[in-house]
Amino acid sequence: MKKIITLSLFALSLAAGSAQAAVQTIKAEVNGMVCAFCAQGIEKKLRAMSQTKDVYVNLKHKIVAVELKEGQSMSQDTVKDLVKDAGYDVTHIETVNQTAQEIKASIRKD
C-alpha cells in the first residue's frame, strides 16, 4: 500500500512539474514608459489579446511581461509591434518559463 501511495504522489509531482514548465511568458524591456498612464495603455492592449492570461508592467524596471494561456502562442514580434504601436521601444525581449506573478515577485525582492 505504501508503494502505491508513494508512486501516486510521485506521479502527481511529475504532472505538476510538467504543468509548470508549460508556462510561457514573453518578457520585454521597454524604453519610454514614464507614468502610470503609459503602463496602463500597454497593459490594456496586451490584455485584449485572446492568447493572454496575465500581464505585468513595471515602470521602475521598464518591464512588460505577457503570460500566455496554456496551449496558446504569441510571437515576440507581436508583442514588439503592440508596444511600438503604443509609442514605446522594446530594447530586449525573451520568452521565459515564469508566470507574470513570479516575475513580479522577483522584481519586488530587488
N, CA, C and O atoms as a printed pandas DataFrame, in Angstrom:
     atom_number atom_name residue_name chain_id  residue_number  x_coord  y_coord  z_coord
0              1         N          MET        A               1    0.825   -1.196    0.000
1              2        CA          MET        A               1    0.000    0.000    0.000
2              3         C          MET        A               1    0.871    1.264    0.000
3              4         O          MET        A               1    0.555    2.248   -0.669
4              5         N          LYS        A               2    1.978    1.219    0.766
5              6        CA          LYS        A               2    2.862    2.373    0.809
6              7         C          LYS        A               2    3.456    2.648   -0.565
7              8         O          LYS        A               2    3.642    3.806   -0.939
8              9         N          LYS        A               3    3.755    1.589   -1.322
9             10        CA          LYS        A               3    4.314    1.766   -2.664
10            11         C          LYS        A               3    3.316    2.470   -3.579
11            12         O          LYS        A               3    3.691    3.344   -4.361
12            13         N          ILE        A               4    2.063    2.091   -3.479
13            14        CA          ILE        A               4    1.028    2.701   -4.324
14            15         C          ILE        A               4    0.886    4.185   -3.992
15            16         O          ILE        A               4    0.787    5.019   -4.891
16            17         N          ILE        A               5    0.875    4.506   -2.717
17            18        CA          ILE        A               5    0.758    5.907   -2.298
18            19         C          ILE        A               5    1.981    6.692   -2.751
19            20         O          ILE        A               5    1.861    7.802   -3.270
20            21         N          THR        A               6    3.156    6.106   -2.549
21            22        CA          THR        A               6    4.394    6.774   -2.953
22            23         C          THR        A               6    4.418    7.007   -4.458
23            24         O          THR        A               6    4.760    8.097   -4.915
24            25         N          LEU        A               7    4.054    5.983   -5.227
25            26        CA          LEU        A               7    4.024    6.127   -6.687
26            27         C          LEU        A               7    2.992    7.160   -7.124
27            28         O          LEU        A               7    3.233    7.925   -8.057
28            29         N          SER        A               8    1.855    7.183   -6.459
29            30        CA          SER        A               8    0.814    8.162   -6.790
30            31         C          SER        A               8    1.297    9.582   -6.528
31            32         O          SER        A               8    1.098   10.474   -7.352
32            33         N          LEU        A               9    1.931    9.788   -5.384
33            34        CA          LEU        A               9    2.457   11.111   -5.069
34            35         C          LEU        A               9    3.552   11.522   -6.042
35            36         O          LEU        A               9    3.628   12.684   -6.442
36            37         N          PHE        A              10    4.393   10.578   -6.423
37            38        CA          PHE        A              10    5.456   10.854   -7.389
38            39         C          PHE        A              10    4.851   11.254   -8.733
39            40         O          PHE        A              10    5.298   12.214   -9.361
40            41         N          ALA        A              11    3.831   10.513   -9.171
41            42        CA          ALA        A              11    3.173   10.819  -10.447
42            43         C          ALA        A              11    2.525   12.203  -10.402
43            44         O          ALA        A              11    2.593   12.955  -11.374
44            45         N          LEU        A              12    1.909   12.529   -9.291
45            46        CA          LEU        A              12    1.285   13.851   -9.152
46            47         C          LEU        A              12    2.332   14.960   -9.183
47            48         O          LEU        A              12    2.103   16.013   -9.777
48            49         N          SER        A              13    3.476   14.730   -8.548
49            50        CA          SER        A              13    4.513   15.765   -8.556
50            51         C          SER        A              13    5.093   15.940   -9.949
51            52         O          SER        A              13    5.424   17.058  -10.343
52            53         N          LEU        A              14    5.222   14.848  -10.702
53            54        CA          LEU        A              14    5.690   14.958  -12.085
54            55         C          LEU        A              14    4.690   15.730  -12.938
55            56         O          LEU        A              14    5.072   16.578  -13.746
56            57         N          ALA        A              15    3.423   15.433  -12.753
57            58        CA          ALA        A              15    2.384   16.135  -13.516
58            59         C          ALA        A              15    2.379   17.619  -13.182
59            60         O          ALA        A              15    2.239   18.456  -14.074
60            61         N          ALA        A              16    2.530   17.949  -11.912
61            62        CA          ALA        A              16    2.573   19.358  -11.510
62            63         C          ALA        A              16    3.798   20.038  -12.086
63            64         O          ALA        A              16    3.713   21.186  -12.521
64            65         N          GLY        A              17    4.927   19.366  -12.100
65            66        CA          GLY        A              17    6.160   19.926  -12.659
66            67         C          GLY        A              17    6.048   20.170  -14.134
67            68         O          GLY        A              17    6.523   21.191  -14.631
68            69         N          SER        A              18    5.420   19.237  -14.862
69            70        CA          SER        A              18    5.285   19.438  -16.302
70            71         C          SER        A              18    4.286   20.543  -16.611
71            72         O          SER        A              18    4.429   21.240  -17.615
72            73         N          ALA        A              19    3.282   20.713  -15.767
73            74        CA          ALA        A              19    2.322   21.804  -15.972
74            75         C          ALA        A              19    3.002   23.148  -15.762
75            76         O          ALA        A              19    2.723   24.108  -16.480
76            77         N          GLN        A              20    3.902   23.220  -14.769
77            78        CA          GLN        A              20    4.618   24.458  -14.528
78            79         C          GLN        A              20    5.539   24.798  -15.687
79            80         O          GLN        A              20    5.669   25.963  -16.064
80            81         N          ALA        A              21    6.182   23.776  -16.254
81            82        CA          ALA        A              21    7.113   24.001  -17.355
82            83         C          ALA        A              21    6.385   24.518  -18.591
83            84         O          ALA        A              21    7.004   25.123  -19.466
84            85         N          ALA        A              22    5.080   24.285  -18.670
85            86        CA          ALA        A              22    4.305   24.712  -19.825
86            87         C          ALA        A              22    4.034   26.215  -19.810
87            88         O          ALA        A              22    3.580   26.764  -20.814
88            89         N          VAL        A              23    4.302   26.885  -18.697
89            90        CA          VAL        A              23    4.074   28.324  -18.595
90            91         C          VAL        A              23    5.027   29.049  -19.539
91            92         O          VAL        A              23    6.235   28.809  -19.531
92            93         N          GLN        A              24    4.474   29.920  -20.334
93            94        CA          GLN        A              24    5.296   30.746  -21.208
94            95         C          GLN        A              24    4.903   32.204  -21.023
95            96         O          GLN        A              24    3.730   32.573  -21.080
96            97         N          THR        A              25    5.913   33.006  -20.803
97            98        CA          THR        A              25    5.707   34.439  -20.648
98            99         C          THR        A              25    6.713   35.166  -21.514
99           100         O          THR        A              25    7.907   34.866  -21.490
100          101         N          ILE        A              26    6.223   36.118  -22.272
101          102        CA          ILE        A              26    7.106   36.957  -23.075
102          103         C          ILE        A              26    7.439   38.177  -22.221
103          104         O          ILE        A              26    6.559   38.935  -21.813
104          105         N          LYS        A              27    8.730   38.342  -21.966
105          106        CA          LYS        A              27    9.213   39.414  -21.086
106          107         C          LYS        A              27   10.020   40.398  -21.920
107          108         O          LYS        A              27   10.970   40.015  -22.603
108          109         N          ALA        A              28    9.636   41.659  -21.859
109          110        CA          ALA        A              28   10.303   42.687  -22.659
110          111         C          ALA        A              28   10.765   43.837  -21.787
111          112         O          ALA        A              28   10.117   44.206  -20.807
112          113         N          GLU        A              29   11.906   44.392  -22.170
113          114        CA          GLU        A              29   12.379   45.628  -21.566
114          115         C          GLU        A              29   11.966   46.748  -22.507
115          116         O          GLU        A              29   12.219   46.688  -23.710
116          117         N          VAL        A              30   11.326   47.774  -21.947
117          118        CA          VAL        A              30   10.702   48.816  -22.760
118          119         C          VAL        A              30   11.192   50.200  -22.334
119          120         O          VAL        A              30   11.150   50.546  -21.153
120          121         N          ASN        A              31   11.652   50.978  -23.298
121          122        CA          ASN        A              31   12.036   52.370  -23.042
122          123         C          ASN        A              31   10.870   53.284  -23.369
123          124         O          ASN        A              31   10.094   53.022  -24.288
124          125         N          GLY        A              32   10.760   54.361  -22.603
125          126        CA          GLY        A              32    9.760   55.375  -22.895
126          127         C          GLY        A              32    8.592   55.410  -21.934
127          128         O          GLY        A              32    7.842   56.385  -21.908
128          129         N          MET        A              33    8.423   54.355  -21.138
129          130        CA          MET        A              33    7.334   54.351  -20.161
130          131         C          MET        A              33    7.755   55.210  -18.979
131          132         O          MET        A              33    8.762   54.929  -18.328
132          133         N          VAL        A              34    6.991   56.247  -18.702
133          134        CA          VAL        A              34    7.371   57.149  -17.609
134          135         C          VAL        A              34    6.248   57.406  -16.607
135          136         O          VAL        A              34    6.479   58.015  -15.562
136          137         N          CYS        A              35    5.047   56.952  -16.914
137          138        CA          CYS        A              35    3.938   57.229  -15.999
138          139         C          CYS        A              35    2.960   56.057  -15.969
139          140         O          CYS        A              35    3.017   55.154  -16.804
140          141         N          ALA        A              36    2.077   56.095  -15.002
141          142        CA          ALA        A              36    1.080   55.037  -14.852
142          143         C          ALA        A              36    0.166   54.959  -16.079
143          144         O          ALA        A              36   -0.296   53.876  -16.438
144          145         N          PHE        A              37   -0.092   56.086  -16.712
145          146        CA          PHE        A              37   -0.926   56.099  -17.917
146          147         C          PHE        A              37   -0.254   55.304  -19.037
147          148         O          PHE        A              37   -0.921   54.582  -19.778
148          149         N          CYS        A              38    1.077   55.440  -19.157
149          150        CA          CYS        A              38    1.842   54.674  -20.158
150          151         C          CYS        A              38    1.674   53.182  -19.909
151          152         O          CYS        A              38    1.362   52.415  -20.820
152          153         N          ALA        A              39    1.884   52.787  -18.665
153          154        CA          ALA        A              39    1.795   51.376  -18.300
154          155         C          ALA        A              39    0.393   50.838  -18.533
155          156         O          ALA        A              39    0.224   49.721  -19.023
156          157         N          GLN        A              40   -0.600   51.621  -18.188
157          158        CA          GLN        A              40   -1.989   51.204  -18.341
158          159         C          GLN        A              40   -2.343   50.999  -19.816
159          160         O          GLN        A              40   -3.059   50.056  -20.156
160          161         N          GLY        A              41   -1.853   51.863  -20.679
161          162        CA          GLY        A              41   -2.132   51.737  -22.109
162          163         C          GLY        A              41   -1.550   50.471  -22.691
163          164         O          GLY        A              41   -2.218   49.777  -23.457
164          165         N          ILE        A              42   -0.305   50.157  -22.337
165          166        CA          ILE        A              42    0.334   48.939  -22.822
166          167         C          ILE        A              42   -0.392   47.713  -22.262
167          168         O          ILE        A              42   -0.686   46.764  -22.989
168          169         N          GLU        A              43   -0.671   47.752  -20.978
169          170        CA          GLU        A              43   -1.350   46.616  -20.335
170          171         C          GLU        A              43   -2.710   46.346  -20.974
171          172         O          GLU        A              43   -3.064   45.192  -21.216
172          173         N          LYS        A              44   -3.464   47.393  -21.245
173          174        CA          LYS        A              44   -4.791   47.241  -21.835
174          175         C          LYS        A              44   -4.708   46.585  -23.219
175          176         O          LYS        A              44   -5.496   45.692  -23.532
176          177         N          LYS        A              45   -3.759   47.027  -24.042
177          178        CA          LYS        A              45   -3.597   46.452  -25.381
178          179         C          LYS        A              45   -3.238   44.973  -25.308
179          180         O          LYS        A              45   -3.768   44.160  -26.064
180          181         N          LEU        A              46   -2.328   44.628  -24.387
181          182        CA          LEU        A              46   -1.876   43.244  -24.294
182          183         C          LEU        A              46   -2.930   42.331  -23.670
183          184         O          LEU        A              46   -3.054   41.171  -24.062
184          185         N          ARG        A              47   -3.679   42.838  -22.716
185          186        CA          ARG        A              47   -4.757   42.033  -22.103
186          187         C          ARG        A              47   -5.879   41.741  -23.100
187          188         O          ARG        A              47   -6.603   40.756  -22.951
188          189         N          ALA        A              48   -6.020   42.578  -24.096
189          190        CA          ALA        A              48   -7.082   42.386  -25.092
190          191         C          ALA        A              48   -6.807   41.211  -26.034
191          192         O          ALA        A              48   -7.712   40.746  -26.727
192          193         N          MET        A              49   -5.578   40.740  -26.060
193          194        CA          MET        A              49   -5.222   39.619  -26.925
194          195         C          MET        A              49   -5.831   38.328  -26.375
195          196         O          MET        A              49   -5.788   38.088  -25.169
196          197         N          SER        A              50   -6.394   37.502  -27.249
197          198        CA          SER        A              50   -7.057   36.271  -26.801
198          199         C          SER        A              50   -6.092   35.262  -26.185
199          200         O          SER        A              50   -6.514   34.408  -25.405
200          201         N          GLN        A              51   -4.817   35.343  -26.517
201          202        CA          GLN        A              51   -3.821   34.396  -26.003
202          203         C          GLN        A              51   -3.332   34.760  -24.598
203          204         O          GLN        A              51   -2.683   33.949  -23.939
204          205         N          THR        A              52   -3.636   35.960  -24.146
205          206        CA          THR        A              52   -3.093   36.491  -22.902
206          207         C          THR        A              52   -3.838   35.974  -21.677
207          208         O          THR        A              52   -5.065   36.033  -21.596
208          209         N          LYS        A              53   -3.049   35.462  -20.723
209          210        CA          LYS        A              53   -3.604   35.040  -19.435
210          211         C          LYS        A              53   -3.422   36.145  -18.400
211          212         O          LYS        A              53   -4.337   36.440  -17.632
212          213         N          ASP        A              54   -2.224   36.760  -18.382
213          214        CA          ASP        A              54   -1.933   37.801  -17.401
214          215         C          ASP        A              54   -0.890   38.751  -17.979
215          216         O          ASP        A              54   -0.112   38.377  -18.857
216          217         N          VAL        A              55   -0.882   39.967  -17.482
217          218        CA          VAL        A              55    0.095   40.973  -17.906
218          219         C          VAL        A              55    0.627   41.666  -16.661
219          220         O          VAL        A              55   -0.116   41.968  -15.727
220          221         N          TYR        A              56    1.927   41.908  -16.674
221          222        CA          TYR        A              56    2.556   42.659  -15.585
222          223         C          TYR        A              56    3.421   43.743  -16.215
223          224         O          TYR        A              56    4.234   43.463  -17.096
224          225         N          VAL        A              57    3.243   44.981  -15.759
225          226        CA          VAL        A              57    4.042   46.104  -16.246
226          227         C          VAL        A              57    4.669   46.786  -15.032
227          228         O          VAL        A              57    3.987   47.097  -14.056
228          229         N          ASN        A              58    5.989   47.014  -15.112
229          230        CA          ASN        A              58    6.702   47.682  -14.032
230          231         C          ASN        A              58    7.429   48.886  -14.609
231          232         O          ASN        A              58    8.360   48.739  -15.402
232          233         N          LEU        A              59    6.998   50.081  -14.207
233          234        CA          LEU        A              59    7.595   51.315  -14.722
234          235         C          LEU        A              59    9.044   51.490  -14.283
235          236         O          LEU        A              59    9.901   51.846  -15.092
236          237         N          LYS        A              60    9.319   51.242  -13.009
237          238        CA          LYS        A              60   10.648   51.469  -12.462
238          239         C          LYS        A              60   11.709   50.620  -13.171
239          240         O          LYS        A              60   12.798   51.099  -13.487
240          241         N          HIS        A              61   11.370   49.357  -13.411
241          242        CA          HIS        A              61   12.322   48.446  -14.047
242          243         C          HIS        A              61   12.118   48.333  -15.557
243          244         O          HIS        A              61   12.840   47.602  -16.235
244          245         N          LYS        A              62   11.123   49.066  -16.080
245          246        CA          LYS        A              62   10.826   49.101  -17.517
246          247         C          LYS        A              62   10.591   47.706  -18.093
247          248         O          LYS        A              62   11.110   47.353  -19.152
248          249         N          ILE        A              63    9.784   46.915  -17.355
249          250        CA          ILE        A              63    9.498   45.536  -17.738
250          251         C          ILE        A              63    8.030   45.394  -18.124
251          252         O          ILE        A              63    7.140   45.928  -17.462
252          253         N          VAL        A              64    7.801   44.665  -19.205
253          254        CA          VAL        A              64    6.459   44.258  -19.600
254          255         C          VAL        A              64    6.499   42.741  -19.743
255          256         O          VAL        A              64    7.323   42.206  -20.487
256          257         N          ALA        A              65    5.611   42.046  -19.033
257          258        CA          ALA        A              65    5.554   40.591  -19.095
258          259         C          ALA        A              65    4.156   40.165  -19.511
259          260         O          ALA        A              65    3.164   40.582  -18.913
260          261         N          VAL        A              66    4.086   39.328  -20.546
261          262        CA          VAL        A              66    2.805   38.839  -21.058
262          263         C          VAL        A              66    2.785   37.323  -20.883
263          264         O          VAL        A              66    3.468   36.595  -21.602
264          265         N          GLU        A              67    1.993   36.861  -19.920
265          266        CA          GLU        A              67    1.864   35.423  -19.685
266          267         C          GLU        A              67    0.780   34.885  -20.613
267          268         O          GLU        A              67   -0.311   35.447  -20.705
268          269         N          LEU        A              68    1.096   33.794  -21.295
269          270        CA          LEU        A              68    0.167   33.215  -22.261
270          271         C          LEU        A              68   -0.691   32.126  -21.619
271          272         O          LEU        A              68   -0.263   31.444  -20.688
272          273         N          LYS        A              69   -1.896   31.981  -22.131
273          274        CA          LYS        A              69   -2.767   30.899  -21.689
274          275         C          LYS        A              69   -2.148   29.573  -22.116
275          276         O          LYS        A              69   -1.426   29.499  -23.111
276          277         N          GLU        A              70   -2.442   28.527  -21.345
277          278        CA          GLU        A              70   -1.915   27.204  -21.661
278          279         C          GLU        A              70   -2.348   26.790  -23.066
279          280         O          GLU        A              70   -3.520   26.900  -23.427
280          281         N          GLY        A              71   -1.386   26.316  -23.845
281          282        CA          GLY        A              71   -1.662   25.858  -25.202
282          283         C          GLY        A              71   -1.707   26.975  -26.230
283          284         O          GLY        A              71   -1.894   26.704  -27.417
284          285         N          GLN        A              72   -1.543   28.221  -25.812
285          286        CA          GLN        A              72   -1.574   29.358  -26.723
286          287         C          GLN        A              72   -0.155   29.806  -27.060
287          288         O          GLN        A              72    0.792   29.525  -26.325
288          289         N          SER        A              73   -0.029   30.492  -28.161
289          290        CA          SER        A              73    1.276   31.033  -28.527
290          291         C          SER        A              73    1.105   32.455  -29.050
291          292         O          SER        A              73    0.034   32.855  -29.508
292          293         N          MET        A              74    2.183   33.186  -28.965
293          294        CA          MET        A              74    2.231   34.557  -29.467
294          295         C          MET        A              74    3.691   34.819  -29.813
295          296         O          MET        A              74    4.591   34.463  -29.053
296          297         N          SER        A              75    3.915   35.432  -30.941
297          298        CA          SER        A              75    5.299   35.696  -31.321
298          299         C          SER        A              75    5.824   36.915  -30.566
299          300         O          SER        A              75    5.070   37.801  -30.163
300          301         N          GLN        A              76    7.129   36.924  -30.392
301          302        CA          GLN        A              76    7.762   38.087  -29.778
302          303         C          GLN        A              76    7.537   39.320  -30.643
303          304         O          GLN        A              76    7.414   40.430  -30.125
304          305         N          ASP        A              77    7.484   39.129  -31.953
305          306        CA          ASP        A              77    7.240   40.258  -32.864
306          307         C          ASP        A              77    5.871   40.894  -32.622
307          308         O          ASP        A              77    5.718   42.108  -32.756
308          309         N          THR        A              78    4.880   40.081  -32.266
309          310        CA          THR        A              78    3.550   40.623  -31.971
310          311         C          THR        A              78    3.619   41.557  -30.773
311          312         O          THR        A              78    3.044   42.646  -30.790
312          313         N          VAL        A              79    4.325   41.125  -29.733
313          314        CA          VAL        A              79    4.473   41.966  -28.532
314          315         C          VAL        A              79    5.244   43.233  -28.886
315          316         O          VAL        A              79    4.854   44.332  -28.491
316          317         N          LYS        A              80    6.340   43.078  -29.633
317          318        CA          LYS        A              80    7.125   44.250  -30.050
318          319         C          LYS        A              80    6.257   45.234  -30.816
319          320         O          LYS        A              80    6.298   46.436  -30.553
320          321         N          ASP        A              81    5.470   44.730  -31.765
321          322        CA          ASP        A              81    4.628   45.599  -32.585
322          323         C          ASP        A              81    3.584   46.339  -31.742
323          324         O          ASP        A              81    3.353   47.531  -31.947
324          325         N          LEU        A              82    2.955   45.636  -30.798
325          326        CA          LEU        A              82    1.956   46.284  -29.942
326          327         C          LEU        A              82    2.589   47.379  -29.083
327          328         O          LEU        A              82    2.011   48.451  -28.905
328          329         N          VAL        A              83    3.776   47.099  -28.556
329          330        CA          VAL        A              83    4.475   48.096  -27.732
330          331         C          VAL        A              83    4.897   49.284  -28.596
331          332         O          VAL        A              83    4.768   50.434  -28.177
332          333         N          LYS        A              84    5.397   49.008  -29.794
333          334        CA          LYS        A              84    5.789   50.091  -30.714
334          335         C          LYS        A              84    4.588   50.928  -31.119
335          336         O          LYS        A              84    4.672   52.155  -31.173
336          337         N          ASP        A              85    3.457   50.261  -31.408
337          338        CA          ASP        A              85    2.236   50.994  -31.784
338          339         C          ASP        A              85    1.755   51.900  -30.657
339          340         O          ASP        A              85    1.122   52.927  -30.902
340          341         N          ALA        A              86    2.062   51.510  -29.416
341          342        CA          ALA        A              86    1.683   52.340  -28.266
342          343         C          ALA        A              86    2.657   53.502  -28.076
343          344         O          ALA        A              86    2.416   54.386  -27.255
344          345         N          GLY        A              87    3.774   53.501  -28.845
345          346        CA          GLY        A              87    4.707   54.620  -28.807
346          347         C          GLY        A              87    5.981   54.385  -28.002
347          348         O          GLY        A              87    6.661   55.336  -27.617
348          349         N          TYR        A              88    6.301   53.121  -27.750
349          350        CA          TYR        A              88    7.470   52.818  -26.927
350          351         C          TYR        A              88    8.422   51.887  -27.674
351          352         O          TYR        A              88    8.045   51.271  -28.670
352          353         N          ASP        A              89    9.666   51.790  -27.182
353          354        CA          ASP        A              89   10.688   50.971  -27.827
354          355         C          ASP        A              89   11.011   49.747  -26.986
355          356         O          ASP        A              89   11.204   49.853  -25.775
356          357         N          VAL        A              90   11.069   48.580  -27.628
357          358        CA          VAL        A              90   11.495   47.348  -26.970
358          359         C          VAL        A              90   13.004   47.244  -27.153
359          360         O          VAL        A              90   13.496   47.212  -28.281
360          361         N          THR        A              91   13.743   47.193  -26.037
361          362        CA          THR        A              91   15.203   47.104  -26.117
362          363         C          THR        A              91   15.698   45.668  -25.983
363          364         O          THR        A              91   16.795   45.346  -26.440
364          365         N          HIS        A              92   14.899   44.802  -25.359
365          366        CA          HIS        A              92   15.254   43.392  -25.203
366          367         C          HIS        A              92   13.957   42.613  -25.017
367          368         O          HIS        A              92   13.027   43.086  -24.364
368          369         N          ILE        A              93   13.901   41.414  -25.599
369          370        CA          ILE        A              93   12.710   40.575  -25.441
370          371         C          ILE        A              93   13.140   39.119  -25.390
371          372         O          ILE        A              93   14.064   38.699  -26.087
372          373         N          GLU        A              94   12.443   38.352  -24.542
373          374        CA          GLU        A              94   12.737   36.932  -24.413
374          375         C          GLU        A              94   11.488   36.197  -23.935
375          376         O          GLU        A              94   10.564   36.801  -23.391
376          377         N          THR        A              95   11.477   34.891  -24.147
377          378        CA          THR        A              95   10.403   34.052  -23.630
378          379         C          THR        A              95   10.963   33.274  -22.450
379          380         O          THR        A              95   12.010   32.635  -22.556
380          381         N          VAL        A              96   10.257   33.332  -21.322
381          382        CA          VAL        A              96   10.720   32.693  -20.093
382          383         C          VAL        A              96    9.653   31.723  -19.576
383          384         O          VAL        A              96    8.480   31.826  -19.932
384          385         N          ASN        A              97   10.075   30.793  -18.742
385          386        CA          ASN        A              97    9.167   29.823  -18.128
386          387         C          ASN        A              97    8.794   30.256  -16.720
387          388         O          ASN        A              97    8.971   29.507  -15.759
388          389         N          GLN        A              98    8.278   31.469  -16.608
389          390        CA          GLN        A              98    7.817   32.020  -15.339
390          391         C          GLN        A              98    6.453   32.640  -15.577
391          392         O          GLN        A              98    6.146   33.085  -16.683
392          393         N          THR        A              99    5.636   32.666  -14.529
393          394        CA          THR        A              99    4.364   33.375  -14.635
394          395         C          THR        A              99    4.632   34.869  -14.472
395          396         O          THR        A              99    5.701   35.275  -14.016
396          397         N          ALA        A             100    3.653   35.672  -14.849
397          398        CA          ALA        A             100    3.771   37.121  -14.664
398          399         C          ALA        A             100    3.909   37.437  -13.175
399          400         O          ALA        A             100    4.648   38.346  -12.797
400          401         N          GLN        A             101    3.200   36.693  -12.337
401          402        CA          GLN        A             101    3.269   36.925  -10.893
402          403         C          GLN        A             101    4.633   36.546  -10.322
403          404         O          GLN        A             101    5.107   37.192   -9.387
404          405         N          GLU        A             102    5.269   35.513  -10.867
405          406        CA          GLU        A             102    6.615   35.150  -10.426
406          407         C          GLU        A             102    7.625   36.236  -10.805
407          408         O          GLU        A             102    8.533   36.549  -10.035
408          409         N          ILE        A             103    7.459   36.796  -11.981
409          410        CA          ILE        A             103    8.330   37.900  -12.404
410          411         C          ILE        A             103    8.120   39.091  -11.481
411          412         O          ILE        A             103    9.081   39.721  -11.041
412          413         N          LYS        A             104    6.874   39.393  -11.194
413          414        CA          LYS        A             104    6.547   40.499  -10.284
414          415         C          LYS        A             104    7.186   40.275   -8.919
415          416         O          LYS        A             104    7.774   41.196   -8.353
416          417         N          ALA        A             105    7.077   39.067   -8.390
417          418        CA          ALA        A             105    7.646   38.754   -7.075
418          419         C          ALA        A             105    9.164   38.867   -7.086
419          420         O          ALA        A             105    9.753   39.336   -6.112
420          421         N          SER        A             106    9.811   38.443   -8.176
421          422        CA          SER        A             106   11.274   38.507   -8.226
422          423         C          SER        A             106   11.764   39.943   -8.314
423          424         O          SER        A             106   12.828   40.263   -7.785
424          425         N          ILE        A             107   11.011   40.809   -8.971
425          426        CA          ILE        A             107   11.388   42.211   -9.070
426          427         C          ILE        A             107   11.200   42.916   -7.719
427          428         O          ILE        A             107   11.995   43.784   -7.360
428          429         N          ARG        A             108   10.183   42.558   -6.992
429          430        CA          ARG        A             108    9.933   43.171   -5.684
430          431         C          ARG        A             108   11.026   42.828   -4.682
431          432         O          ARG        A             108   11.261   43.586   -3.741
432          433         N          LYS        A             109   11.699   41.690   -4.873
433          434        CA          LYS        A             109   12.781   41.296   -3.969
434          435         C          LYS        A             109   13.986   42.203   -4.124
435          436         O          LYS        A             109   14.759   42.382   -3.183
436          437         N          ASP        A             110   14.153   42.789   -5.335
437          438        CA          ASP        A             110   15.326   43.627   -5.617
438          439         C          ASP        A             110   15.338   44.912   -4.850
439          440         O          ASP        A             110   16.266   45.708   -4.993
